[in-house]
Amino acid sequence: MVRQAVVGDRGLVLGHAGFHGPPDGVGMVEIGYAVAPEFRRRGYARSTLAELLRRAAGEPAVTTVRATIASDNVASLATISGFGFVEVGEQWDVEDGRELIFEVPARPTGPLS
């Protein structure tokens, strides 16, 4: 499921975001998002990521959120920092080459949750 990322009252489309599919057998969903070049470095990617995580947390079947990022995509790696993602592996993507795999629980766990 992909949706347009919209900002402001004018409905300005600045990119897209969504989930690669429904939760898998263990409750993992993979997210994806992109912000058009002219709107980058304004916090829109972080806001979009926060919204994706909020939506995932609201779905009882989702236990884990995954993000895969090309190993040389410094901007995306910076975007996920501070959201609790942990690197869990890597994979080869036909389009992007080597990608790092990051995951975070869909809902906080532990004594502070």
C-alpha positions, 0 to 999 in steps of 0.5 A: 500500500503506497500513499501520497505524502501531502503537506499543508492546506493546498494538498501539496504532494511532496513524496510517497510512503507506505507498506510493502505489503501486509504483515508476514507470518511473524507480524513484520511489515516493511516500510518505504518512503521517498521525498521529492528532491525539492522538499528534502532537508525540511523534516518531511521524511522524519515526519513521514516515518513517524506516521508510518510507525504510528500506523503500524503500532495501531495494527494488532497483527504488526509486531515489527517494522522493517526498513531496508536502506542502501548502504551508501544512502547517508540521508536515509540512514540519518532519517531512521536514527533516533527511532530505535531501529537496529541493524539486523542484516543485509541483502542484495537489491537488484535496483539499489545493490547492497541494502542494510536491514533495520528493524524496530518493535511496532510497540515499545516493550519493557518497563518504560513502555 
